[in-house]
Amino acid sequence: MNIPFVLACLVIIALLAYSAYRLNQRINERLAELDAERERNPLDPFSALMELYRMQEEQRRGKGQR
């Protein structure tokens, strides 16, 4: 068995796991910020629906022009 190769792989795996953990922490922090912002400024469902329709119509028109 090639011990240095196995050790290098274990180090890489540990670094990737740590990176995934840190990324998960950042995402959770950002989600908490977004939830707090939503609590302060609740979303009007009708205006959100109209915004979705507007975006869909713009996308449809954009595809028709190409």
Number of C-alpha atoms within 10 A of each C-alpha: 5 6 8 9 10 11 11 11 12 12 12 12 12 12 12 12 12 12 12 12 12 12 12 12 12 12 12 12 12 12 12 12 12 12 13 11 11 11 10 9 9 9 10 8 9 9 10 11 11 11 12 12 12 12 12 12 12 12 11 11 11 10 9 8 6 5
